[in-house]
Amino acid sequence: MRLQTSRGNVDVDRLIRHYAQMCRIRAFEETAIAAAKEGLVKGAIHPSIGQEAVAVGVCSNLETDDVLLSTHRGHGHTMAKGAVPVEMMCELFGKEGGICKGKGGSMHIADFRVGMLGANGVVGANIPIAAGAAHAIKLKKTSQVVCCIFGDGAINRGPFLEGLNWAGVFNLPILFVCEDNGFAATTRTKTMTSGAGPAARAESLGIPSTEADGNDVMAVDETAKALIDGIRAGSGPRFLVAKTYRLTGHTAADTAPYRPAEEVESKWQSDPIKRCLETILQTGIEDDVPEYEANKGRDEIRKAYEVAKAAPWPDVAEAFTDIQDMDAPFGVMTR
């Protein structure tokens, strides 16, 4: 259903799905933060609250067999790519039933069934991995696309140059997405970045760059669709800078004292979920319609928490599976 708003003609059904998915992601992360305070989460978690529009806008244009590489802040990307929340929650809790059997935790969560090759605890390390996956796709001559998401802090690390250079040299089918939230952990990125920033660096390597309002799910969706369609048609690598803001601390335990409270408060006015709902309501849709869809997702997350909390611990013998046996020929994986 398409209706006219102050923004023009809008696909309301798609926008409501985006709203519901963003609410679902936020509910997952708010629940995970609360669970961390209970001592249920094993290891650190890095929330992406405030950045949900990037995950949803980009990943809604990826097919199941397209490949996604994410960061330590990857819950939203993983869910938007199609992973099951209860399996993700079990993974964070280190429980049986986790996507990676409880071994990966938050920063190394992966789900090959939906093309999610993994989050990565090393900043920028996902970029050359994504280039390798894209090169494999090119050699296989399939129509898949690789999407690699990273933060603006990653552009100052060596893997950024290596990965983008490789993608450019071999004209690989990959979309690089820089979630530019202005911070590298607890440091303002601009204070540690020489030059004009992410887009300029991509352009210097011959990779065309586009910028989008990362708090506007429609803008991200439309921009990502155009770029992904072009890549799938053979355009080669493209670079998307999504300007956004992390509304919480770097980790669940970070109270972010390095940011003025007034700054954070003002940024809540651009909350992507709030902005999306405002656009939906401009179409004349009653507010209980999007909220009904959003509440279904919130209920799903609440149940995921309950299941994960009650789930058993993995068998101790599982610690010796899925590891690399260095004594075996060529380092064969033991299962």
C-alpha positions as CSV (number, residue, x, y, z in Angstrom):
1,M,0.0,0.0,0.0
2,R,1.5,3.3,-1.1
3,L,0.2,6.6,0.4
4,Q,1.2,10.3,0.0
5,T,3.0,12.0,2.9
6,S,5.1,15.2,3.2
7,R,8.0,13.0,2.0
8,G,6.1,11.9,-1.1
9,N,4.7,8.6,-2.1
10,V,5.5,6.0,0.7
11,D,5.2,2.2,0.8
12,V,3.4,2.1,4.1
13,D,3.5,-1.7,4.5
14,R,7.2,-1.8,4.0
15,L,7.7,1.1,6.4
16,I,5.6,-0.6,9.1
17,R,7.8,-3.7,8.6
18,H,10.9,-1.6,9.1
19,Y,9.4,0.0,12.2
20,A,8.5,-3.4,13.7
21,Q,12.0,-4.8,12.9
22,M,13.7,-1.8,14.5
23,C,11.6,-2.1,17.6
24,R,12.4,-5.8,17.7
25,I,16.1,-5.1,17.5
26,R,15.9,-2.5,20.2
27,A,13.9,-4.8,22.5
28,F,16.6,-7.5,22.0
29,E,19.4,-5.1,23.0
30,E,17.5,-3.5,25.9
31,T,16.8,-7.0,27.2
32,A,20.4,-8.1,26.7
33,I,21.6,-5.0,28.6
34,A,19.3,-5.9,31.5
35,A,20.4,-9.5,31.3
36,A,24.1,-8.4,31.5
37,K,23.3,-6.5,34.7
38,E,21.8,-9.8,36.1
39,G,25.1,-11.5,35.3
40,L,23.4,-13.7,32.6
41,V,25.4,-12.5,29.6
42,K,28.8,-14.1,29.2
43,G,31.3,-11.5,27.9
44,A,30.9,-7.9,26.8
45,I,28.0,-6.7,24.7
46,H,28.1,-3.6,22.5
47,P,24.6,-2.1,21.9
48,S,23.6,-0.4,18.7
49,I,20.7,1.5,20.2
50,G,20.1,4.5,17.9
51,Q,21.6,2.8,14.8
52,E,18.8,0.4,14.0
53,A,17.8,2.1,10.8
54,V,21.2,1.2,9.2
55,A,20.8,-2.5,9.9
56,V,17.2,-2.6,8.8
57,G,17.5,-0.3,5.8
58,V,20.5,-2.2,4.4
59,C,19.7,-5.8,5.2
60,S,16.1,-5.5,3.9
61,N,17.7,-5.4,0.4
62,L,19.8,-8.5,0.9
63,E,18.7,-12.0,-0.2
64,T,19.2,-14.9,2.2
65,D,22.2,-16.2,0.3
66,D,23.8,-12.8,0.1
67,V,26.7,-12.6,2.5
68,L,26.9,-10.3,5.6
69,L,30.0,-9.4,7.7
70,S,29.5,-7.4,10.8
71,T,31.3,-5.9,13.8
72,H,31.4,-6.3,17.6
73,R,28.2,-4.1,17.5
74,G,26.3,-6.6,15.3
75,H,23.1,-7.7,17.0
76,G,20.9,-5.5,14.8
77,H,22.7,-6.6,11.6
78,T,22.4,-10.3,12.6
79,M,18.7,-10.0,13.3
80,A,17.9,-8.0,10.2
81,K,19.7,-10.6,8.1
82,G,17.3,-13.2,9.5
83,A,18.8,-14.9,12.5
84,V,16.4,-16.2,15.2
85,P,16.4,-14.1,18.4
86,V,16.0,-17.0,20.8
87,E,19.1,-18.6,19.3
88,M,20.9,-15.3,19.6
89,M,19.9,-14.8,23.2
90,C,21.0,-18.3,24.1
91,E,24.3,-17.5,22.4
92,L,24.8,-14.4,24.5
93,F,24.0,-16.4,27.6
94,G,26.5,-19.1,26.6
95,K,23.7,-21.7,26.7
96,E,22.8,-24.8,24.7
97,G,20.7,-23.8,21.7
98,G,22.9,-20.8,20.9
99,I,23.6,-20.2,17.2
100,C,27.3,-21.0,17.8
101,K,26.6,-23.4,20.6
102,G,27.3,-20.7,23.1
103,K,31.0,-20.4,22.0
104,G,30.9,-17.2,20.0
105,G,29.0,-14.9,22.3
106,S,28.0,-11.4,21.3
107,M,31.1,-10.3,19.5
108,H,31.5,-13.4,17.3
109,I,27.9,-14.4,16.6
110,A,27.4,-15.9,13.2
111,D,24.6,-17.8,11.3
112,F,25.7,-19.3,8.0
113,R,22.1,-20.4,7.3
114,V,21.1,-16.8,6.6
115,G,24.4,-15.7,5.1
116,M,25.7,-14.1,8.2
117,L,29.4,-15.0,8.2
118,G,30.0,-13.4,11.6
119,A,30.5,-10.5,13.8
120,N,34.1,-9.7,14.7
121,G,35.7,-8.5,17.9
122,V,38.7,-7.0,16.1
123,V,37.9,-3.6,14.7
124,G,38.2,-3.7,10.9
125,A,39.0,-7.4,10.7
126,N,35.7,-8.1,8.9
127,I,36.7,-6.0,5.9
128,P,39.4,-8.2,4.3
129,I,37.2,-11.3,5.2
130,A,34.4,-9.7,3.2
131,A,36.7,-9.0,0.3
132,G,37.7,-12.7,0.4
133,A,34.1,-13.8,0.3
134,A,33.3,-11.4,-2.5
135,H,36.3,-12.7,-4.5
136,A,35.0,-16.3,-4.0
137,I,31.6,-15.2,-5.3
138,K,33.2,-13.6,-8.4
139,L,35.2,-16.8,-9.1
140,K,32.0,-18.9,-8.8
141,K,30.2,-16.4,-11.0
142,T,27.0,-16.4,-8.9
143,S,24.7,-13.4,-8.4
144,Q,25.3,-13.0,-4.7
145,V,26.4,-9.7,-3.1
146,V,28.6,-9.2,0.0
147,C,27.7,-6.5,2.5
148,C,30.4,-5.5,5.0
149,I,29.4,-3.2,7.9
150,F,31.9,-1.4,10.1
151,G,32.2,1.8,12.2
152,D,34.0,5.0,11.4
153,G,36.8,4.0,13.8
154,A,37.7,1.1,11.5
155,I,38.8,3.5,8.7
156,N,42.0,4.2,10.6
157,R,43.1,0.6,10.7
158,G,45.1,-1.3,8.1
159,P,42.5,-3.8,7.1
160,F,40.3,-1.0,5.8
161,L,43.0,-0.1,3.2
162,E,43.8,-3.7,2.3
163,G,40.1,-4.7,2.0
164,L,39.0,-1.8,-0.1
165,N,42.1,-1.9,-2.3
166,W,41.5,-5.6,-3.0
167,A,37.8,-5.0,-3.8
168,G,38.7,-2.2,-6.1
169,V,41.5,-3.9,-7.9
170,F,39.4,-7.0,-8.7
171,N,36.0,-5.2,-9.1
172,L,34.3,-7.3,-6.5
173,P,30.6,-7.5,-5.8
174,I,30.6,-5.8,-2.3
175,L,28.9,-3.0,-0.5
176,F,31.0,-1.4,2.2
177,V,28.8,0.3,4.8
178,C,30.4,2.7,7.3
179,E,28.1,3.3,10.3
180,D,29.5,6.7,11.1
181,N,28.4,7.4,14.6
182,G,31.2,9.8,15.4
183,F,32.9,7.7,17.9
184,A,35.7,5.1,18.0
185,A,34.8,3.4,21.3
186,T,35.1,6.4,23.7
187,T,37.0,8.8,21.5
188,R,35.5,11.2,18.9
189,T,36.7,9.8,15.6
190,K,37.3,13.2,14.1
191,T,40.0,13.9,16.6
192,M,41.9,10.9,15.4
193,T,41.2,11.0,11.7
194,S,43.3,12.9,9.2
195,G,41.7,14.2,6.0
196,A,38.1,14.4,4.9
197,G,36.9,11.1,6.4
198,P,35.4,7.7,5.2
199,A,34.0,8.8,1.8
200,A,37.1,10.5,0.8
201,R,39.2,7.5,1.6
202,A,37.0,5.2,-0.4
203,E,37.0,7.6,-3.4
204,S,40.8,7.7,-3.2
205,L,40.8,4.0,-3.9
206,G,38.4,4.4,-6.8
207,I,35.3,3.2,-5.0
208,P,32.3,5.5,-5.5
209,S,30.8,6.7,-2.2
210,T,27.3,7.7,-1.3
211,E,26.1,9.3,2.0
212,A,22.7,8.7,3.6
213,D,21.0,9.9,6.8
214,G,21.5,6.8,8.9
215,N,18.7,7.7,11.2
216,D,16.2,7.7,8.4
217,V,15.3,4.1,7.6
218,M,13.6,5.1,4.3
219,A,16.7,7.0,3.1
220,V,19.0,4.0,4.0
221,D,16.6,1.6,2.4
222,E,16.3,3.5,-0.9
223,T,20.1,4.2,-1.1
224,A,21.1,0.7,-0.2
225,K,18.7,-0.7,-2.8
226,A,20.1,1.3,-5.6
227,L,23.7,0.4,-4.6
228,I,23.0,-3.3,-4.2
229,D,21.0,-3.5,-7.4
230,G,23.9,-1.9,-9.2
231,I,26.5,-4.2,-7.6
232,R,24.4,-7.3,-8.5
233,A,24.3,-6.0,-12.1
234,G,28.1,-5.8,-12.2
235,S,29.0,-2.2,-11.1
236,G,31.7,-3.4,-8.8
237,P,32.3,-2.3,-5.2
238,R,30.4,0.6,-3.7
239,F,30.7,2.5,-0.4
240,L,27.8,3.8,1.7
241,V,28.4,6.3,4.6
242,A,25.4,6.2,7.0
243,K,25.5,9.1,9.4
244,T,24.1,8.0,12.8
245,Y,24.6,8.2,16.5
246,R,25.0,5.6,19.3
247,L,22.5,6.6,22.0
248,T,24.1,4.4,24.7
249,G,27.7,3.8,25.9
250,H,30.3,1.8,24.0
251,T,29.4,-1.3,26.0
252,A,26.5,-2.2,28.3
253,A,28.7,-1.2,31.2
254,D,29.8,2.1,29.7
255,T,27.9,5.1,31.1
256,A,29.5,7.4,28.5
257,P,30.8,10.2,30.7
258,Y,32.9,11.5,27.8
259,R,29.7,12.9,26.2
260,P,27.7,15.8,27.4
261,A,24.2,14.8,28.6
262,E,22.7,17.6,26.6
263,E,24.3,16.2,23.4
264,V,22.8,12.7,24.0
265,E,19.4,14.2,24.9
266,S,19.3,16.2,21.7
267,K,20.2,13.1,19.6
268,W,17.2,11.2,21.1
269,Q,15.1,13.6,19.0
270,S,16.5,12.0,15.9
271,D,15.9,8.5,17.2
272,P,15.3,6.4,14.0
273,I,12.3,4.5,15.6
274,K,10.6,7.8,16.6
275,R,11.2,9.3,13.2
276,C,9.9,6.2,11.4
277,L,6.7,6.2,13.5
278,E,6.1,9.9,12.8
279,T,6.3,9.2,9.0
280,I,3.9,6.3,9.3
281,L,1.4,8.4,11.2
282,Q,1.6,11.1,8.5
283,T,-0.1,8.6,6.1
284,G,-3.2,8.6,8.3
285,I,-2.6,5.1,9.7
286,E,-3.9,4.7,13.2
287,D,-1.0,4.5,15.7
288,D,-2.2,1.1,17.0
289,V,-1.4,-0.5,13.6
290,P,2.4,-0.1,13.8
291,E,2.4,-0.7,17.5
292,Y,0.5,-4.0,17.1
293,E,3.3,-5.2,14.8
294,A,6.0,-3.8,17.0
295,N,4.5,-5.5,20.1
296,K,4.6,-8.9,18.4
297,G,8.4,-8.5,18.1
298,R,8.8,-7.3,21.7
299,D,6.8,-10.4,22.9
300,E,9.1,-12.6,20.8
301,I,12.2,-11.1,22.6
302,R,10.6,-11.4,26.0
303,K,10.0,-15.1,25.4
304,A,13.6,-15.5,23.9
305,Y,14.9,-14.1,27.2
306,E,12.9,-16.6,29.2
307,V,13.9,-19.6,27.1
308,A,17.6,-18.6,27.2
309,K,17.6,-18.1,31.0
310,A,16.0,-21.5,31.5
311,A,18.2,-23.3,28.9
312,P,20.8,-25.8,30.1
313,W,24.5,-25.3,29.9
314,P,26.2,-27.1,27.0
315,D,27.8,-30.4,27.7
316,V,31.4,-30.1,28.8
317,A,32.5,-32.3,25.9
318,E,31.3,-29.6,23.5
319,A,34.4,-27.6,24.4
320,F,36.5,-30.1,22.4
321,T,34.4,-29.8,19.2
322,D,34.6,-27.2,16.4
323,I,38.2,-26.6,17.1
324,Q,41.3,-26.7,15.0
325,D,43.4,-29.8,15.7
326,M,46.9,-28.6,15.0
327,D,48.2,-32.2,15.2
328,A,46.0,-33.3,12.3
329,P,47.1,-33.0,8.7
330,F,46.7,-29.4,7.4
331,G,45.0,-28.4,10.7
332,V,41.7,-30.3,10.1
333,M,38.7,-29.1,12.0
334,T,37.6,-31.5,14.7
335,R,33.9,-32.0,15.1
